[in-house]
Amino acid sequence: MTAKRRSRLVLSAALIPAVFLIASSIGGMAWFHYADPADSCVSCHEMTGMHAAWASSSHRTLHCRNCHGGSLTLDAHALGAHLNRVVQHFTRSPDKPIRLTEDALLTIQESCRTCHPQSFSDWQNSGHAATYERIFLDETHNKTEQLAADCLRCHGMFFEGHIEDLVTPVSSTGPWHLKDPAKAKQAAIPCMACHQIHSPTAGFHSSHLYIRREKTSFGDELLPITPMLRGERTVEVSPDPRQRLCTQCHAPNAFRQAGSGDDRTPTGVHEGLSCLDCHSSHNNSAKQSCATCHPAFSNCGINVEQMDTTFRDPGSKHNIHSMDCGDCHSGKRPEAAGTQ
């Protein structure tokens, strides 16, 4: 046998196991890609709870790969996330749940966009689509209120680090820079800040608040109603569970005074209304809110949308969230049209 022929045989013998290994790997990846999640993903005990929640959710007709990416993908990030979950399976304590990274959540968010294009577009045009750059490099805010760890409770819930790992310097003098420039245009309040993909269909509430400290989401019906005051008077607060989510971030000061801090709890003529009675859930627009409840003209004979309030002019001294009849009617309720 010639040396050349011998070399070919040796090479062929070496290639056989390599080809078998590659074919087996592709076959295994294909099986995990197309198989029923009960026979693939859930074969790892860490996923049983997630699978149970998914099975009773509005997304139960979708395969895991529709949101998390499949095994047969060219997305290096998705493959890396899948491999990381395998590594965690063998290296971490079995009682610790597997958490998705912020990058993984942003990848999943693109799946949200595919199925919910209108809601995604509304969110993009809202204040909740604010980027890390817009939130943390705001000179006016940073000079007025020093950056702190609590900023991440609402802005950057999924950031994997401390405020010192995100912005430098943590001071009121600046100039401020993001330590990772790539985060500048990244959304600081992604879909999963207020939604849970595996949320159960029982009940009528689809909003959940992600608690950074707990690293988990809680349904809005589990959130507390914040007792509110206007002076010493107790304010009537809407029982709408969705408003409980709003007030977790749009919160009052330590004395729970309505309208203080970032709070927008309605008082005055609108007391008792829910945030969602006026604001659309994803774009936060309130443009149609007046027409929903009011006729074109009020008892005063004036189109309510033309009254001097912050609805018409943000600079008005009559805040739509707290205005009373007496703000415009010399301290008393107006008489109905046609009466003396």
Secondary structure, 3 states (H helix, E strand, C coil): CCHHHHHHHHHHHHHHHHHHHHHHHHHHHHHHHHCCHHHCHHHCHHHHHHHHHHHCECCCCCCHHHHHCCCCCCCHHHHHHHHHHHHHHHHCCCCCCCCCCHHHHHHHHHHHHHHCHHHHHHHHCCHHHCEHHHHHCCHHHHHHCCCCHHHHHCCCCCCCCCHHHHEECCCCCCCCEECCHHHCCCECCCHHHCECCCCECCCCCCEEEEECCCCEEEEHHHCCCCCCEECCEECCCCCCHHHHHHHHHCCCCCCCECCCCCCCCCCHHHCCCCHHHHCCCCCCCCCCHHHHHCCCECCCCCEHHHCCCCCCCCCCCCCCCCCCHHHCCCCCCCCCCCCC
